[in-house]
Amino acid sequence: MEKTVIPQGYSPILGLYDTQKAISLLKRLFGDGLSGALNLRRVSAPLFVDASTGLNDDLNGVERAVSFDIPAAGREAQVVHSLAKWKRMALYRYHFSVGEGLYTDMNAIRRDETPDNLHSVYVDQWDWERILAPRDRNLDYLKQTVRAIVTVLCKTQETLRQIYTPLCALPDIQKDVSFVTAQELEDRWPELTAKQRENAWVEGHPTTFVLGIGAPLRSGAPHDGRAPDYDDWSLNGDLLVWSSVLNCAVELSSMGIRVNPAALDRQLAAAGCDERRRLPFHAMLLNGELPQTIGGGIGQSRVSMFLLGKAHIGEVQASVWDQETLQACQDAGVSLL
């Protein structure tokens, strides 16, 4: 979606205070369910990292991190964009074993984000990472993990409906996941943009995982940008669901099997980012010192929007909005937190 649009006739299913209570409940339910399904331990996470470590996520490579100096430490710090690389380093430092993982509440500021119904400069995620055995570095293992996350999502919806019965008016989450590659979408609809292709597919496949994000497609452009130094572009993807409120596909999660030394070497060269090889994180990974992992981020506000039938992300999180957004929501009687 390119701007704030409140659907005609939209009215929140839950009032303001019930919404706040429901958000608190669903975050506990989903966090506990995710931990149990993937064998994850909850850990604390940083709000900012040392800029010189290479641990911050540069997303599409053009977003500016919020930076500030720490005079007492003599360092430059960056507010995180995500914890994609920090989590892998934490698994190494905390001596986790194969089959074990961690999850945390990630809070980020993405100053260059364009706010709309689904996007905010404030980002909150369940960030998770798990160590896998080399034999599990394959597509089947990725799909198995995606299905486990969708099962947790379905169980969270079931429990919420038992407590907040008006939510039963929303469609059931489709538990069967449709897996499709970004290349298959481009081949089918070459004339459409990536987001238009997602909408065209997900409308008929309400729970979809789009595989292969980051590498150029046959057209020469990637389906979407993805940094070269965490996901393996051949073993990653985005989890999308169909929003009956907004009548469009909504991305709930970006995840994937992470780069091994060979994949990192290949993707750094392809992205023109060879200078990163000297950074501590990248040097350790290229030397084979870090564990093989799978991980991702699951949007807390996006999941809250979807499960509570909200039309705007500002209904489930507190952020700063432009005047157009404030006016559109005021005109529609939508309360922003």
PAVEXFI-862246 format. One record per residue (C-alpha): residue in three letters; residue number from 0; z, x, y; chain. Coordinates in steps of 0.02 Angstrom, whole numbers, plus 50000, padded with zeros to 5 digits. Each point is the difference from the previous one (the first is absolute). Layout:
<recs>
@code: ALA	pos: NUM	w: Z	u: X	v: Y	unit: A
...
</recs>
This chain:
<recs>
@code: MET	pos: 0	w: 50000	u: 50000	v: 50000	unit: A
@code: GLU	pos: 1	w: 49951	u: 50070	v: 50170	unit: A
@code: LYS	pos: 2	w: 50121	u: 49905	v: 50113	unit: A
@code: THR	pos: 3	w: 50144	u: 49879	v: 49997	unit: A
@code: VAL	pos: 4	w: 49945	u: 49829	v: 49938	unit: A
@code: ILE	pos: 5	w: 50123	u: 49863	v: 49956	unit: A
@code: PRO	pos: 6	w: 49920	u: 49875	v: 49880	unit: A
@code: GLN	pos: 7	w: 49978	u: 49825	v: 50070	unit: A
@code: GLY	pos: 8	w: 50143	u: 49887	v: 49949	unit: A
@code: TYR	pos: 9	w: 50107	u: 50144	v: 49938	unit: A
@code: SER	pos: 10	w: 50186	u: 49967	v: 49988	unit: A
@code: PRO	pos: 11	w: 50126	u: 50119	v: 49920	unit: A
@code: ILE	pos: 12	w: 50069	u: 49939	v: 49834	unit: A
@code: LEU	pos: 13	w: 50171	u: 50072	v: 50038	unit: A
@code: GLY	pos: 14	w: 50092	u: 49998	v: 50165	unit: A
@code: LEU	pos: 15	w: 50052	u: 50157	v: 50093	unit: A
@code: TYR	pos: 16	w: 50171	u: 50025	v: 49920	unit: A
@code: ASP	pos: 17	w: 49946	u: 49951	v: 49824	unit: A
@code: THR	pos: 18	w: 49857	u: 50124	v: 50021	unit: A
@code: GLN	pos: 19	w: 50124	u: 50139	v: 50038	unit: A
@code: LYS	pos: 20	w: 50106	u: 49956	v: 49849	unit: A
@code: ALA	pos: 21	w: 49848	u: 49987	v: 49887	unit: A
@code: ILE	pos: 22	w: 49935	u: 50171	v: 50057	unit: A
@code: SER	pos: 23	w: 50168	u: 50078	v: 49957	unit: A
@code: LEU	pos: 24	w: 50000	u: 49919	v: 49828	unit: A
@code: LEU	pos: 25	w: 49820	u: 50042	v: 49955	unit: A
@code: LYS	pos: 26	w: 50024	u: 50182	v: 50050	unit: A
@code: ARG	pos: 27	w: 50148	u: 50014	v: 49881	unit: A
@code: LEU	pos: 28	w: 49909	u: 49906	v: 49862	unit: A
@code: PHE	pos: 29	w: 49839	u: 50100	v: 50013	unit: A
@code: GLY	pos: 30	w: 50088	u: 50168	v: 50022	unit: A
@code: ASP	pos: 31	w: 50109	u: 49972	v: 49847	unit: A
@code: GLY	pos: 32	w: 49852	u: 49936	v: 49898	unit: A
@code: LEU	pos: 33	w: 49891	u: 50148	v: 50048	unit: A
@code: SER	pos: 34	w: 50139	u: 50121	v: 49955	unit: A
@code: GLY	pos: 35	w: 50021	u: 49922	v: 49828	unit: A
@code: ALA	pos: 36	w: 49815	u: 49983	v: 49961	unit: A
@code: LEU	pos: 37	w: 49955	u: 50180	v: 50043	unit: A
@code: ASN	pos: 38	w: 50165	u: 50089	v: 49963	unit: A
@code: LEU	pos: 39	w: 50032	u: 50049	v: 50181	unit: A
@code: ARG	pos: 40	w: 50159	u: 50057	v: 50085	unit: A
@code: ARG	pos: 41	w: 50035	u: 49955	v: 50180	unit: A
@code: VAL	pos: 42	w: 50013	u: 50149	v: 50119	unit: A
@code: SER	pos: 43	w: 50019	u: 50028	v: 50186	unit: A
@code: ALA	pos: 44	w: 49845	u: 50050	v: 50098	unit: A
@code: PRO	pos: 45	w: 49964	u: 50084	v: 50167	unit: A
@code: LEU	pos: 46	w: 49943	u: 49911	v: 50157	unit: A
@code: PHE	pos: 47	w: 49919	u: 50162	v: 50059	unit: A
@code: VAL	pos: 48	w: 49947	u: 50166	v: 49924	unit: A
@code: ASP	pos: 49	w: 49968	u: 50178	v: 50058	unit: A
@code: ALA	pos: 50	w: 49821	u: 50003	v: 50064	unit: A
@code: SER	pos: 51	w: 49968	u: 50173	v: 49927	unit: A
@code: THR	pos: 52	w: 50029	u: 49950	v: 49818	unit: A
@code: GLY	pos: 53	w: 49844	u: 49894	v: 49977	unit: A
@code: LEU	pos: 54	w: 50106	u: 49861	v: 49925	unit: A
@code: ASN	pos: 55	w: 49948	u: 49865	v: 50122	unit: A
@code: ASP	pos: 56	w: 49858	u: 49886	v: 49950	unit: A
@code: ASP	pos: 57	w: 49850	u: 50009	v: 50117	unit: A
@code: LEU	pos: 58	w: 49928	u: 49834	v: 49936	unit: A
@code: ASN	pos: 59	w: 49817	u: 49999	v: 50054	unit: A
@code: GLY	pos: 60	w: 50015	u: 50166	v: 50090	unit: A
@code: VAL	pos: 61	w: 49988	u: 49930	v: 50176	unit: A
@code: GLU	pos: 62	w: 50168	u: 49913	v: 50025	unit: A
@code: ARG	pos: 63	w: 50122	u: 50092	v: 50113	unit: A
@code: ALA	pos: 64	w: 50176	u: 50025	v: 49937	unit: A
@code: VAL	pos: 65	w: 50145	u: 49967	v: 50117	unit: A
@code: SER	pos: 66	w: 50067	u: 50176	v: 50033	unit: A
@code: PHE	pos: 67	w: 50153	u: 50069	v: 50086	unit: A
@code: ASP	pos: 68	w: 50087	u: 50167	v: 50012	unit: A
@code: ILE	pos: 69	w: 50174	u: 50037	v: 49933	unit: A
@code: PRO	pos: 70	w: 50065	u: 50140	v: 50114	unit: A
@code: ALA	pos: 71	w: 50153	u: 50036	v: 49894	unit: A
@code: ALA	pos: 72	w: 49892	u: 50030	v: 49846	unit: A
@code: GLY	pos: 73	w: 49854	u: 50082	v: 50089	unit: A
@code: ARG	pos: 74	w: 49881	u: 49883	v: 49910	unit: A
@code: GLU	pos: 75	w: 49870	u: 49867	v: 50036	unit: A
@code: ALA	pos: 76	w: 50031	u: 49838	v: 49905	unit: A
@code: GLN	pos: 77	w: 49882	u: 49858	v: 49959	unit: A
@code: VAL	pos: 78	w: 50047	u: 49820	v: 49963	unit: A
@code: VAL	pos: 79	w: 49926	u: 49965	v: 49829	unit: A
@code: HIS	pos: 80	w: 49841	u: 49901	v: 49973	unit: A
@code: SER	pos: 81	w: 50050	u: 49981	v: 49818	unit: A
@code: LEU	pos: 82	w: 50096	u: 50098	v: 49868	unit: A
@code: ALA	pos: 83	w: 49854	u: 50033	v: 49882	unit: A
@code: LYS	pos: 84	w: 50028	u: 50187	v: 49991	unit: A
@code: TRP	pos: 85	w: 50186	u: 50004	v: 50036	unit: A
@code: LYS	pos: 86	w: 50035	u: 49898	v: 49844	unit: A
@code: ARG	pos: 87	w: 49911	u: 50121	v: 49886	unit: A
@code: MET	pos: 88	w: 50096	u: 50146	v: 50074	unit: A
@code: ALA	pos: 89	w: 50162	u: 49902	v: 49979	unit: A
@code: LEU	pos: 90	w: 49965	u: 49972	v: 49813	unit: A
@code: TYR	pos: 91	w: 49979	u: 50188	v: 49984	unit: A
@code: ARG	pos: 92	w: 50157	u: 50041	v: 50100	unit: A
@code: TYR	pos: 93	w: 50108	u: 49869	v: 49913	unit: A
@code: HIS	pos: 94	w: 49946	u: 50058	v: 49826	unit: A
@code: PHE	pos: 95	w: 49934	u: 49832	v: 49938	unit: A
@code: SER	pos: 96	w: 49922	u: 49994	v: 49826	unit: A
@code: VAL	pos: 97	w: 49840	u: 49923	v: 49931	unit: A
@code: GLY	pos: 98	w: 50012	u: 49810	v: 50004	unit: A
@code: GLU	pos: 99	w: 50130	u: 50000	v: 50139	unit: A
@code: GLY	pos: 100	w: 49968	u: 49961	v: 50181	unit: A
@code: LEU	pos: 101	w: 50071	u: 49953	v: 50169	unit: A
@code: TYR	pos: 102	w: 49978	u: 49866	v: 50130	unit: A
@code: THR	pos: 103	w: 50060	u: 49981	v: 50177	unit: A
@code: ASP	pos: 104	w: 49985	u: 49895	v: 50157	unit: A
@code: MET	pos: 105	w: 49871	u: 50085	v: 50111	unit: A
@code: ASN	pos: 106	w: 49996	u: 49962	v: 50185	unit: A
@code: ALA	pos: 107	w: 49857	u: 50071	v: 50103	unit: A
@code: ILE	pos: 108	w: 49919	u: 49991	v: 50170	unit: A
@code: ARG	pos: 109	w: 49810	u: 49998	v: 50007	unit: A
@code: ARG	pos: 110	w: 49966	u: 50007	v: 50186	unit: A
@code: ASP	pos: 111	w: 49811	u: 49985	v: 49985	unit: A
@code: GLU	pos: 112	w: 50002	u: 49842	v: 49894	unit: A
@code: THR	pos: 113	w: 49908	u: 49850	v: 50073	unit: A
@code: PRO	pos: 114	w: 50120	u: 49852	v: 49987	unit: A
@code: ASP	pos: 115	w: 49938	u: 49838	v: 49925	unit: A
@code: ASN	pos: 116	w: 50062	u: 49871	v: 49874	unit: A
@code: LEU	pos: 117	w: 50022	u: 50134	v: 49866	unit: A
@code: HIS	pos: 118	w: 50029	u: 50161	v: 50098	unit: A
@code: SER	pos: 119	w: 50142	u: 50066	v: 50106	unit: A
@code: VAL	pos: 120	w: 50046	u: 50169	v: 50073	unit: A
@code: TYR	pos: 121	w: 50160	u: 49984	v: 49898	unit: A
@code: VAL	pos: 122	w: 49976	u: 50022	v: 49813	unit: A
@code: ASP	pos: 123	w: 50128	u: 49967	v: 49863	unit: A
@code: GLN	pos: 124	w: 49966	u: 50035	v: 49817	unit: A
@code: TRP	pos: 125	w: 50077	u: 50021	v: 49831	unit: A
@code: ASP	pos: 126	w: 49939	u: 50177	v: 49971	unit: A
@code: TRP	pos: 127	w: 50008	u: 50053	v: 49818	unit: A
@code: GLU	pos: 128	w: 49950	u: 50149	v: 49893	unit: A
@code: ARG	pos: 129	w: 50014	u: 50036	v: 49814	unit: A
@code: ILE	pos: 130	w: 49969	u: 50155	v: 49894	unit: A
@code: LEU	pos: 131	w: 49868	u: 49977	v: 49867	unit: A
@code: ALA	pos: 132	w: 49949	u: 50104	v: 49851	unit: A
@code: PRO	pos: 133	w: 49829	u: 50086	v: 50012	unit: A
@code: ARG	pos: 134	w: 49935	u: 49887	v: 49860	unit: A
@code: ASP	pos: 135	w: 50034	u: 49848	v: 50111	unit: A
@code: ARG	pos: 136	w: 49890	u: 50060	v: 50141	unit: A
@code: ASN	pos: 137	w: 49868	u: 49867	v: 49967	unit: A
@code: LEU	pos: 138	w: 49936	u: 49830	v: 50055	unit: A
@code: ASP	pos: 139	w: 50089	u: 49902	v: 49863	unit: A
@code: TYR	pos: 140	w: 50169	u: 50065	v: 50057	unit: A
@code: LEU	pos: 141	w: 49959	u: 49954	v: 50180	unit: A
@code: LYS	pos: 142	w: 49951	u: 49823	v: 49949	unit: A
@code: GLN	pos: 143	w: 50158	u: 49981	v: 49895	unit: A
@code: THR	pos: 144	w: 50105	u: 50047	v: 50152	unit: A
@code: VAL	pos: 145	w: 49907	u: 49878	v: 50113	unit: A
@code: ARG	pos: 146	w: 50032	u: 49858	v: 49877	unit: A
@code: ALA	pos: 147	w: 50186	u: 50044	v: 49994	unit: A
@code: ILE	pos: 148	w: 50011	u: 49987	v: 50191	unit: A
@code: VAL	pos: 149	w: 49910	u: 49833	v: 50000	unit: A
@code: THR	pos: 150	w: 50122	u: 49934	v: 49869	unit: A
@code: VAL	pos: 151	w: 50145	u: 50047	v: 50116	unit: A
@code: LEU	pos: 152	w: 49913	u: 49910	v: 50142	unit: A
@code: CYS	pos: 153	w: 49980	u: 49842	v: 49893	unit: A
@code: LYS	pos: 154	w: 50183	u: 50003	v: 49947	unit: A
@code: THR	pos: 155	w: 50055	u: 50020	v: 50180	unit: A
@code: GLN	pos: 156	w: 49897	u: 49848	v: 50049	unit: A
@code: GLU	pos: 157	w: 50077	u: 49898	v: 49858	unit: A
@code: THR	pos: 158	w: 50178	u: 50038	v: 50055	unit: A
@code: LEU	pos: 159	w: 49965	u: 49967	v: 50184	unit: A
@code: ARG	pos: 160	w: 49929	u: 49829	v: 49957	unit: A
@code: GLN	pos: 161	w: 50158	u: 49954	v: 49905	unit: A
@code: ILE	pos: 162	w: 50103	u: 50030	v: 50158	unit: A
@code: TYR	pos: 163	w: 49874	u: 49948	v: 50133	unit: A
@code: THR	pos: 164	w: 49908	u: 49856	v: 49917	unit: A
@code: PRO	pos: 165	w: 49879	u: 49969	v: 50148	unit: A
@code: LEU	pos: 166	w: 49916	u: 50164	v: 49948	unit: A
@code: CYS	pos: 167	w: 49934	u: 49909	v: 49846	unit: A
@code: ALA	pos: 168	w: 49864	u: 49934	v: 50116	unit: A
@code: LEU	pos: 169	w: 49920	u: 50173	v: 49996	unit: A
@code: PRO	pos: 170	w: 49879	u: 50043	v: 49858	unit: A
@code: ASP	pos: 171	w: 50065	u: 50093	v: 49849	unit: A
@code: ILE	pos: 172	w: 49963	u: 50186	v: 50001	unit: A
@code: GLN	pos: 173	w: 49860	u: 50036	v: 49877	unit: A
@code: LYS	pos: 174	w: 50082	u: 50113	v: 49871	unit: A
@code: ASP	pos: 175	w: 49837	u: 50059	v: 49920	unit: A
@code: VAL	pos: 176	w: 49935	u: 50145	v: 50102	unit: A
@code: SER	pos: 177	w: 49814	u: 50021	v: 50034	unit: A
@code: PHE	pos: 178	w: 49950	u: 50184	v: 50004	unit: A
@code: VAL	pos: 179	w: 49842	u: 50042	v: 50095	unit: A
@code: THR	pos: 180	w: 49936	u: 50164	v: 50072	unit: A
@code: ALA	pos: 181	w: 49956	u: 50024	v: 50182	unit: A
@code: GLN	pos: 182	w: 49827	u: 50053	v: 49942	unit: A
@code: GLU	pos: 183	w: 49976	u: 49837	v: 49905	unit: A
@code: LEU	pos: 184	w: 50044	u: 49904	v: 50158	unit: A
@code: GLU	pos: 185	w: 49876	u: 50101	v: 50103	unit: A
@code: ASP	pos: 186	w: 49864	u: 49977	v: 49869	unit: A
@code: ARG	pos: 187	w: 50027	u: 49812	v: 50001	unit: A
@code: TRP	pos: 188	w: 50011	u: 49978	v: 50189	unit: A
@code: PRO	pos: 189	w: 49918	u: 50151	v: 50084	unit: A
@code: GLU	pos: 190	w: 49973	u: 49903	v: 50161	unit: A
@code: LEU	pos: 191	w: 50186	u: 49961	v: 50023	unit: A
@code: THR	pos: 192	w: 50140	u: 50105	v: 50071	unit: A
@code: ALA	pos: 193	w: 50136	u: 50061	v: 49882	unit: A
@code: LYS	pos: 194	w: 50121	u: 49866	v: 50058	unit: A
@code: GLN	pos: 195	w: 49868	u: 49865	v: 49983	unit: A
@code: ARG	pos: 196	w: 49966	u: 50058	v: 49822	unit: A
@code: GLU	pos: 197	w: 50186	u: 49989	v: 49962	unit: A
@code: ASN	pos: 198	w: 50008	u: 49822	v: 50066	unit: A
@code: ALA	pos: 199	w: 49845	u: 49949	v: 49903	unit: A
@code: TRP	pos: 200	w: 50073	u: 50066	v: 49837	unit: A
@code: VAL	pos: 201	w: 50184	u: 49958	v: 50019	unit: A
@code: GLU	pos: 202	w: 49967	u: 49818	v: 50045	unit: A
@code: GLY	pos: 203	w: 49942	u: 49975	v: 49821	unit: A
@code: HIS	pos: 204	w: 50120	u: 50129	v: 49925	unit: A
@code: PRO	pos: 205	w: 50166	u: 49966	v: 50091	unit: A
@code: THR	pos: 206	w: 50088	u: 50156	v: 49933	unit: A
@code: THR	pos: 207	w: 49885	u: 50151	v: 50006	unit: A
@code: PHE	pos: 208	w: 50016	u: 50188	v: 49990	unit: A
@code: VAL	pos: 209	w: 49857	u: 50092	v: 50084	unit: A
@code: LEU	pos: 210	w: 49975	u: 50169	v: 49917	unit: A
@code: GLY	pos: 211	w: 49933	u: 50159	v: 50078	unit: A
@code: ILE	pos: 212	w: 50056	u: 50013	v: 50181	unit: A
@code: GLY	pos: 213	w: 49960	u: 50154	v: 50104	unit: A
@code: ALA	pos: 214	w: 49846	u: 50080	v: 49924	unit: A
@code: PRO	pos: 215	w: 49829	u: 49963	v: 50076	unit: A
@code: LEU	pos: 216	w: 49905	u: 49859	v: 49914	unit: A
@code: ARG	pos: 217	w: 49814	u: 50007	v: 49966	unit: A
@code: SER	pos: 218	w: 49970	u: 49939	v: 50178	unit: A
@code: GLY	pos: 219	w: 50084	u: 50159	v: 50062	unit: A
@code: ALA	pos: 220	w: 50156	u: 49915	v: 50071	unit: A
@code: PRO	pos: 221	w: 50167	u: 49973	v: 49910	unit: A
@code: HIS	pos: 222	w: 50064	u: 49824	v: 49971	unit: A
@code: ASP	pos: 223	w: 50150	u: 50049	v: 50105	unit: A
@code: GLY	pos: 224	w: 50078	u: 50161	v: 50061	unit: A
@code: ARG	pos: 225	w: 50128	u: 50089	v: 49892	unit: A
@code: ALA	pos: 226	w: 50078	u: 50170	v: 50032	unit: A
@code: PRO	pos: 227	w: 49938	u: 50134	v: 49880	unit: A
@code: ASP	pos: 228	w: 50169	u: 50071	v: 49952	unit: A
@code: TYR	pos: 229	w: 50096	u: 49866	v: 49906	unit: A
@code: ASP	pos: 230	w: 49894	u: 49872	v: 49902	unit: A
@code: ASP	pos: 231	w: 49865	u: 50056	v: 49881	unit: A
@code: TRP	pos: 232	w: 49854	u: 49900	v: 50071	unit: A
@code: SER	pos: 233	w: 49936	u: 49963	v: 49825	unit: A
@code: LEU	pos: 234	w: 50169	u: 49932	v: 49941	unit: A
@code: ASN	pos: 235	w: 50065	u: 49895	v: 50143	unit: A
@code: GLY	pos: 236	w: 49977	u: 49833	v: 50084	unit: A
@code: ASP	pos: 237	w: 50066	u: 49854	v: 50102	unit: A
@code: LEU	pos: 238	w: 50088	u: 49844	v: 49938	unit: A
@code: LEU	pos: 239	w: 49933	u: 49844	v: 50087	unit: A
@code: VAL	pos: 240	w: 50051	u: 49818	v: 49992	unit: A
@code: TRP	pos: 241	w: 49920	u: 49844	v: 50074	unit: A
@code: SER	pos: 242	w: 50098	u: 49920	v: 50142	unit: A
@code: SER	pos: 243	w: 49979	u: 49812	v: 50002	unit: A
@code: VAL	pos: 244	w: 50078	u: 49999	v: 50174	unit: A
@code: LEU	pos: 245	w: 49881	u: 50124	v: 50082	unit: A
@code: ASN	pos: 246	w: 49855	u: 49966	v: 49881	unit: A
@code: CYS	pos: 247	w: 49967	u: 50184	v: 49973	unit: A
@code: ALA	pos: 248	w: 50045	u: 50146	v: 49887	unit: A
@code: VAL	pos: 249	w: 50163	u: 50088	v: 50040	unit: A
@code: GLU	pos: 250	w: 50037	u: 50177	v: 49943	unit: A
@code: LEU	pos: 251	w: 50178	u: 50012	v: 49932	unit: A
@code: SER	pos: 252	w: 49996	u: 50176	v: 49930	unit: A
@code: SER	pos: 253	w: 49907	u: 50164	v: 50000	unit: A
@code: MET	pos: 254	w: 50036	u: 50108	v: 49848	unit: A
@code: GLY	pos: 255	w: 49930	u: 50122	v: 49876	unit: A
@code: ILE	pos: 256	w: 50018	u: 50146	v: 49884	unit: A
@code: ARG	pos: 257	w: 50027	u: 50152	v: 50109	unit: A
@code: VAL	pos: 258	w: 49892	u: 50154	v: 50016	unit: A
@code: ASN	pos: 259	w: 50021	u: 50142	v: 49877	unit: A
@code: PRO	pos: 260	w: 49951	u: 50177	v: 50055	unit: A
@code: ALA	pos: 261	w: 49817	u: 49973	v: 49954	unit: A
@code: ALA	pos: 262	w: 49987	u: 49833	v: 50091	unit: A
@code: LEU	pos: 263	w: 50089	u: 50067	v: 50153	unit: A
@code: ASP	pos: 264	w: 49884	u: 50151	v: 50007	unit: A
@code: ARG	pos: 265	w: 49848	u: 49886	v: 49986	unit: A
@code: GLN	pos: 266	w: 50059	u: 49871	v: 50127	unit: A
@code: LEU	pos: 267	w: 50058	u: 50124	v: 50131	unit: A
@code: ALA	pos: 268	w: 49829	u: 50081	v: 49996	unit: A
@code: ALA	pos: 269	w: 49911	u: 49831	v: 50007	unit: A
@code: ALA	pos: 270	w: 50105	u: 49943	v: 50149	unit: A
@code: GLY	pos: 271	w: 49981	u: 50165	v: 50094	unit: A
@code: CYS	pos: 272	w: 50188	u: 50028	v: 49995	unit: A
@code: ASP	pos: 273	w: 50007	u: 50173	v: 49921	unit: A
@code: GLU	pos: 274	w: 50125	u: 50059	v: 50132	unit: A
@code: ARG	pos: 275	w: 50133	u: 49893	v: 49914	unit: A
@code: ARG	pos: 276	w: 50000	u: 50116	v: 49849	unit: A
@code: ARG	pos: 277	w: 50120	u: 50113	v: 50094	unit: A
@code: LEU	pos: 278	w: 50131	u: 49864	v: 50030	unit: A
@code: PRO	pos: 279	w: 50155	u: 50010	v: 49887	unit: A
@code: PHE	pos: 280	w: 49971	u: 49834	v: 49910	unit: A
@code: HIS	pos: 281	w: 49816	u: 50034	v: 49967	unit: A
@code: ALA	pos: 282	w: 50029	u: 50179	v: 49944	unit: A
@code: MET	pos: 283	w: 50130	u: 49943	v: 49874	unit: A
@code: LEU	pos: 284	w: 49885	u: 49865	v: 49934	unit: A
@code: LEU	pos: 285	w: 49851	u: 50116	v: 49983	unit: A
@code: ASN	pos: 286	w: 50112	u: 50123	v: 49907	unit: A
@code: GLY	pos: 287	w: 50048	u: 49865	v: 49875	unit: A
@code: GLU	pos: 288	w: 50183	u: 49998	v: 50052	unit: A
@code: LEU	pos: 289	w: 50015	u: 49814	v: 50036	unit: A
@code: PRO	pos: 290	w: 50010	u: 49864	v: 49866	unit: A
@code: GLN	pos: 291	w: 49856	u: 49884	v: 49960	unit: A
@code: THR	pos: 292	w: 50040	u: 49830	v: 50075	unit: A
@code: ILE	pos: 293	w: 49943	u: 49824	v: 50036	unit: A
@code: GLY	pos: 294	w: 50061	u: 49907	v: 50152	unit: A
@code: GLY	pos: 295	w: 49966	u: 49886	v: 50145	unit: A
@code: GLY	pos: 296	w: 50064	u: 49895	v: 50142	unit: A
@code: ILE	pos: 297	w: 50028	u: 49812	v: 49992	unit: A
@code: GLY	pos: 298	w: 50009	u: 49915	v: 50169	unit: A
@code: GLN	pos: 299	w: 50165	u: 49910	v: 50023	unit: A
@code: SER	pos: 300	w: 49940	u: 49897	v: 50147	unit: A
@code: ARG	pos: 301	w: 49835	u: 49961	v: 49913	unit: A
@code: VAL	pos: 302	w: 50090	u: 49942	v: 49842	unit: A
@code: SER	pos: 303	w: 50119	u: 49897	v: 50107	unit: A
@code: MET	pos: 304	w: 49854	u: 49920	v: 50093	unit: A
@code: PHE	pos: 305	w: 49912	u: 49957	v: 49838	unit: A
@code: LEU	pos: 306	w: 50149	u: 49932	v: 49904	unit: A
@code: LEU	pos: 307	w: 50066	u: 49899	v: 50148	unit: A
@code: GLY	pos: 308	w: 49830	u: 49932	v: 50053	unit: A
@code: LYS	pos: 309	w: 50000	u: 50077	v: 50174	unit: A
@code: ALA	pos: 310	w: 49849	u: 50015	v: 50114	unit: A
@code: HIS	pos: 311	w: 50055	u: 50153	v: 50101	unit: A
@code: ILE	pos: 312	w: 50090	u: 50158	v: 49952	unit: A
@code: GLY	pos: 313	w: 50109	u: 49983	v: 50155	unit: A
@code: GLU	pos: 314	w: 50083	u: 49850	v: 49917	unit: A
@code: VAL	pos: 315	w: 50080	u: 50117	v: 49873	unit: A
@code: GLN	pos: 316	w: 50031	u: 50161	v: 50099	unit: A
@code: ALA	pos: 317	w: 50051	u: 50051	v: 50175	unit: A
@code: SER	pos: 318	w: 49872	u: 50104	v: 50095	unit: A
@code: VAL	pos: 319	w: 49912	u: 50017	v: 50167	unit: A
@code: TRP	pos: 320	w: 49845	u: 49894	v: 50033	unit: A
@code: ASP	pos: 321	w: 49861	u: 49993	v: 50127	unit: A
@code: GLN	pos: 322	w: 49989	u: 49856	v: 50122	unit: A
@code: GLU	pos: 323	w: 49856	u: 49917	v: 49907	unit: A
@code: THR	pos: 324	w: 50103	u: 49991	v: 49841	unit: A
@code: LEU	pos: 325	w: 50153	u: 49934	v: 50091	unit: A
@code: GLN	pos: 326	w: 49898	u: 49866	v: 50086	unit: A
@code: ALA	pos: 327	w: 49907	u: 49946	v: 49842	unit: A
@code: CYS	pos: 328	w: 50163	u: 49981	v: 49904	unit: A
@code: GLN	pos: 329	w: 50086	u: 49910	v: 50144	unit: A
@code: ASP	pos: 330	w: 49855	u: 49878	v: 50016	unit: A
@code: ALA	pos: 331	w: 50011	u: 49963	v: 49812	unit: A
@code: GLY	pos: 332	w: 50189	u: 49982	v: 49999	unit: A
@code: VAL	pos: 333	w: 50021	u: 50153	v: 49889	unit: A
@code: SER	pos: 334	w: 50165	u: 50092	v: 50020	unit: A
@code: LEU	pos: 335	w: 49989	u: 50190	v: 49993	unit: A
@code: LEU	pos: 336	w: 50157	u: 50095	v: 49949	unit: A
</recs>
